Amino acid sequence: MSEASNKPKYEKILGGGSLVVAYQIANKKVLLVGGGNVAAQRIVSLKIADARVLVVSPEKGLNEEVKFRIDNGEVEWINRQFIDSDLDNIDMVLTAMDDYDESFRIGQLCRDRRIPVNVADVPPLCDFYFMSQHRDGPLQIAVSTNGKGPKMANMIRVAAAKALPENMGNATEMMGKLRAKVREWEPSMKNSGKRMTWITSICEKWGIEGIGRLNEIKTKKEEEAFFDKIRECFIIGAIPDIDSPRITLIGGGPGDPELITVKAHRLLQEADLVVSDRLIPQQILDLVTGELRIARKTTGKSDEAQEELMQWCLQGLKQGLHVVRLKIGDPLLFGRGGEEIIWFREHGFEPELVPGISSAFSAPMAAKIPVTFRGVSDQVIITTGRGTKGAMPDLPDFKRSQTLVVLMAVGRAPELKQLLLDRHYPRTLPVCWIENSNCPEERIVFGQLQDVDTLVTDHNIKAPAVLVTGNAVESIPAK
């Protein structure tokens, strides 16, 4: 007989567990004997389930929280010790007291009357256990170790909750609304199988992360539009995508993949299409899991290159894709991000913005230059060596308390030097070039303003590089 034929058709059922159910106890009467810390915890669990709670305990045995619940009218209270007749007309009993013998006796009485009972710290007399619970709106996650390790149950519960997308309770509420809508669209009982199969297929296609995206529906109008789209899919039996076409402008930061935001990292992996600046380092591009298009090198034709990038994005959006426009640094700091927002709006799409760390700040930090320093610099000017159509920046006259940071300045070093001298910047003012900041090939070159252009040629400094000048450059003495 073959090994396959010896294998049982179904796996053996392993006993020793509990029947884990969501007990519906709303409006049922629960007797809670005791008024200490454990009783306070039990009250919270019971009132979450909308139970009617009767506390039996002498006043001296009540802790502050239990007193608050009583004074607030959340529970009833009898000021005395337990008597056997307290079990009359009771649906469930919990003991939370230090008297072991009395707890044991109450547990036996409940067993005789067939009343479900939980006797604190006496597992053999418990018909049920309280589990470590995470609650977020309608979502409840309960973990039980069947009395083997309550602390471990808490740790597992915390780990499970952290693994969920944020505000999963709101997403669960939206799924409940969707199920209700589906029943409205197809109320016949004979089609209940169709309804459940469709909802199940949606959950499987979207996954936990996709369902979590339901939190992005903020307004009643957005909710109505979402359900209209879903209804059309339900009618034809299609399973909709959770994503509508969308464009996200992401700041790729200065170059180190560990310096992009957590959100940017996630979106780079979720996007269907990423359209990237040419200067984005390979380490960041390696995070992309979808299609990647990188700007082509077009010397002296930046406008044409920009238009091609925008058309790539638009093509993806028209295909219903989630498109990420990946930009070096921060999208709105000399990155033409503002122009792109307007362009996408004109084509019917509202971009989402994800900020990035700009090299205007990270590059000086790489050189240990504080762009502001008490008593040295209280102002920062950030400008570019390549303005519109190649124009030089219009800078104010020199002030001792200013730090000047210039992006994209390598190719304009001689002109920039003359401009600063014309604005009365001292020839011996400290300067620093930072090339490829926050990347493995980073280089830092210090000097003076009078040599700012020769530093570029002597050290063969290449773009991308940031120039910092001002007294702040030497505010921290070298080691």
N, C-alpha and C positions, 0 to 999 in steps of 0.2 A: 504494500500500500504506500502511495507517495506521501511525502511530508505535507503537501498541500491538503490532501484528503483527511489527514489526522487533525488539522487545525479546526477548532470549533467554529461554528458559523457566527456565534455571538460571543463577545468577551464576557468572562465571569464577572458578576456584580460583586463588588467588595463592600461589605457592611461596615458598621462602626461609625457612620456619619449621622447627620441629622436631616430631617426633612426641612429644607430651607424654603420658606414660603413668605409671601407678603400678607401678613395677617390683617384682615379688614376688621378693625375694632371700633370704628367711628360710632359714637353715641351709645356704646356698650359701657356697662358700669364695672370699673376696676377698683378693687380694694387694695390700698397700699398701707401696710402695717409698718410704722416707723417714720421718723422725720429727720434723719441725718443726711450726710453727704450722699450716700447711695440713693436714698429716697429722692433727693433733689435731681439726681441724674435720671432716675426712673420717670419722674414727672415729665421731664423734657421729652423723653422717648414716647410716652403715652399721649401727651398733648399734640405732638407732631402728627399722631395718628387719629386725633380728634376724639379720643376716649373721654368718658366722664369718670373723673378720678375722685375717690373718697379716701382721705388720709385719716388713719386712726393712730393717735400718738398723744401722750401727755405734752403739755406746752413746753416743759423743760427739755424735752427731747427734740424740739424743732430747731433746725439751723436757720440762718438768715434767709437763704434762698427759698426754703420751703415756706417760711413766714410770709415772704413777699408774694409767693404764688397764692397763698391763702387770702392775704389782704387784697390782692388784685382780683379775687373772684375766679381764678383759674381752676381751683380745686375746692372740694368740700372738705370739712375737717371736723372730727369728733375728738374732744379734749379728754382722753382717758386711755387706759390700756385696752387691748383687744379682748372682746368676749365672743363666745362661739356664735351667737346670733348675728354677728356682723357679716357672716357669710350668706345670710338670706338674700336672695335676689341679686347675687353677684355673678358676673360673667367671667371674671379672672381675678386672681389674687397674686400679689407680690409681697414678700416679706423683706424688710430692710432694717434689721434690728440686731443688736449685739447679743441678745439672749438666745443662745443656740438651742437650748431645750424647748423654749416656747416656739421658736421658728420651726423646729422639727415637728412639734405637736400640730401647729397650724397646717403644715404641709400634709400631715396624715389626715387631718379633718377634710382638707380639700380633695384628697384622693378618694376618701369615702364618699364625698358628694359629687365626684366627677367634675370638679371645677379645675380648669387649667391653673397651675401654680408654678411660681418661680421662687424658690427659697434661697436667699442670698447665702453663698458659700457652702451650700449643701447640694452639690450636683446630682446625687442619686435621687433627690426628691424633686428635681426640676423637670417639669414637662416641656420646658423650652428654655433656651438661653438668650441673653441679650448679646447682640453682635456689635463689633466695632463698626460704626456707621459714618459714612460721608454723605452729606445731603447738600444738594444744590437745586433748589426749587423742586420740581417733580422727580428729579433724578436722585435715587438713593442707592448707595453701594454699601453692602454689609459683608463683613468678613467674620467667619467663625472658625475657631480652632477646636470646637467642641470641648471647651474647658481645659484644653491642654496648655495653652499659652496666651492669656489675654493681652499681654504686652506685645507679643509677636503679632497678634491680630491687629493691634493699633498700627504697628509699623507697616504691615502689608497694606492696610487701608490707606495710609498716607501715601505710600508708593503708587498705589493704583490711582488715587485722585490726582497726583502730580502728572501721571502719564496722559491724562485727558486734556483736550484743548480747553482754553479758558472759557468760563461761562457756559459750560456744557448744559447746565440746567435750562438756560434760555433756549438753546438749540433743541433740547428735549421738548420744551413747551411748543416750539414751532412745529416739531414733528407731530405732536398731538393735534395741533390745529390742522395739519395736512391730512391726518387720518380722518378727522371730522369732516373736512371738505370732500374727501373721497367718498365718504358715506352719503353726503349730500348729492354728489354727482351721480352716484350709482347706488340708490337706497335699497334695491331689491335684495332680499336675503339669499336668493339663489345665486347671486353674483358675489357673495362674500369671499369665495375662493379667489376670484379675479382681483378683488380689492387687496387682499392680503398678499397675494403673489406679487402684485405691482409694487406695494410698499416695501416688501422684502427685497425685491430687485433693486429699488432705489437705494436702500441702506447698503446693500452689497456693492453697488457701483460707486457710491459716494465715499464709503468708508467713514471712520470716525472723524478724520480731519475734514472731510467734505461736509459732513453733518454739522461740524463745528462752525463752518462758514455761514450757516444760517444766522449766526449772531450779527452778520453784516447787514441784515435787514433791520433798519432802524425805525422807519416811519410807516404809518398806515398805508400811505400811497405805495411805498416800496413793497409792502406785504401783499397788497391787492394785485400789483403787477406780477409779482412772483407766482401767486396762485393762478392767475390767468394763463401764464406760460405753462405751468404744471398741468392745468386742466386740459389744454390742447394736447399735451403729450398723453395724458390718461385716455382721452377719447380714442386716439389712434393706437393705443397700446405701446407707445414708445417710452423709453426710459430716459429722462432728461439729464443733461449735464448740470452740475451745481453751479458751474461758472458761466457767466455771460462773457462776451468779449470784453476784455479790459486791458488798460495800459497802465503800467506802473513805472515811474521814474525812480531809479534806485541810485543812490550815491555809493560808489565803489570804494570810497575812502582813499587813503594815500598809497595803498599798494599791498599792505600786509593783510591776508585774508582773515586774520584774527581781529582786525580792527574794523571790519564791517559789522553792522548791527545783526542781532539774532534774527530780526524780521527779514533783513536783506538776504541773509544766508538761506532762510526757508524759502523765500520767493524765488531765488535763483534756481532752487531745486524743483519747485513746483511749476515754473513757467513752461509753456509750450514752446515759446520762441524768445530768445534773448538777443537783442540787437545792441552791440557793444561798441564803445569808443575803442580806438586803436591802441591807446596807451594803457589800457587795463592790463595788469600783470597776469601771466599765465596761471599763477597760483589761484587767482580768483576765478578765472575762466574755467578752471578745472572743477569748480563747484556746480557748473551748469549741467543738468541732465537732459534737457530738451534740445531743440535745434538752436545752434549758435551761429550768428552772422556778425562778422567783425568789419568795422569800417575799413575801406580800402585806402591805401596811401595815394593821395592826390595832391602833390606839392603845389601850393599856390592856388588851389581850387577848393577852399574850405566850404564855400556855399554849395557847390555842386555835391560835395561829399555829404554835407548835412542833409540835402534834399533826398539823396539816395537812402540814407538811414531812415528818414521819415516815411518814405514810400515802402520800405521793408516792413516797418511797423504797421502801416495802414493795410498792407496785404494780409498780414497775420490777423489783424482785427476783423477784417472782412471775412476771414475764414472761421471766425468764432473762437480764436485762440486767446489765451492769456499771454500778453506780450510784455516783456520787461525791457525797458530802455536803460541800459547800464552805462553810467557816466562816471568818469574819474572824479575823485573828491566828493564835493557836495553838488547836487544838480543845480542849485540856484546861486552858486558863487562862481561867476565867470565860466559857467558851463552851458550857457544858452538854454538853461532849463525854463526860464520864463517864456522865451520864444516858443519852446516846444509845447508848453501848456496851452498857449494861445492857438497854436497850429492844430493840436489835437481837438480842442474845443470847436474850432471851425469845421472840423471833419466829424463832429458828433460824438466825441469821446471825452470824458472828464478824467484826467490822469490822477492816480494815487501817487503821493510823494513819500519816499522813504529817505530821510536825510543820511548824509555820509560825513565822515570827518574830512575836512578840507586840509590840503597840504599847507594852506596859509597858516594853520596853527600847529599841525603835526610836524611839519618840517623844522620850524624853529625849536620845537620841543626835542626833536631828535638831536639837535645840536646843543641842547641844554641852554637855549636862549629863552628867557621869560619875556614875552612881548610886552607885558606890563610888569613893572617892578617898583615897589614903593620907594619914592624919592628919586627915581631914575626916569621911568616912563609911565605916564597915565593915559596915553592915547595910542591907538593903533590905526594906521592907514593901510588898507589892503587894495592893491591895484594890479593892473596887468600891463605887461610890456607890449601886448598886441590888442589894441582896441579895435573898434569898428573900422574896417578898411585900412588896417595897419596904423591907425592914429596912435600917437604917444599919449600917455595919461596927462591930465591937467592937474598938477600937484600944487599945493600951497607952499609958501616959503618955509624954510627949515625952522623947527622948534626943538629945543633940547629934550623936551619931555615926550617927543613922538618916536614911535617905532614904525618904520616903513617896511612892508612886506610886498614884494613884487612877484607875481606869477608869470610864467611864460616870458621870461626876460632874457634868456641866454642869447638869442639871436639879435637882440637890440641893446647889448651891453654898452657899446660906445655912445649911442644916442642917449641912453638912459643916464650914463655918467655925465654927459654935458648938460642934460636937463636938470639934474640935481645940483650941479655946480652953479647953474644959472639961478637956482632957487636958494642959493646961499648955503648949501650943505657944505660943511668943512671938508677939505680934501683928505684930512686924516681921520675922518669919521669911520668907526669900525663897520665892516661889512662881513657877510658870510654867505657863501653859496652852499646850498644843500641839494645834491643830485640824487635822484631816485630814493627820496626819503622813505624810511620804513620798509625798504626792500633789501634783499641780501647784498645787492651791489651798491648800497648807499655810500656816498662820499660827502665829506664836509670839508670846506676850504675857507679859512679865515683870511682877512686882509683889510685894506683900507679903501675908501671910496676912490682915491686917485689911481688905484690899480684894479678897479672892478672889472674892466674890460680885458686887461692883460692876464688876470687870473683865469679867465675863461680859456684863452688861447694856451697859456703856459701849462694849465692842468687838463686841457682837452675836456672841459666840462660840456656835457651834452644834455639836451632836454630828455625828460622833464627835470627842471631844476628851479628852485625857489631862491630868491635873493632877499636877505634881511639886512637892513641897515639902521643904525641908530645907536645911542649909548647903551641900550639894553643888551646889545650883542656881547659886551664885556662886563655885564653886571654880575655874573657869577665867575669868580677867578678860576682859571684853569688849574688842574691838579699839579 
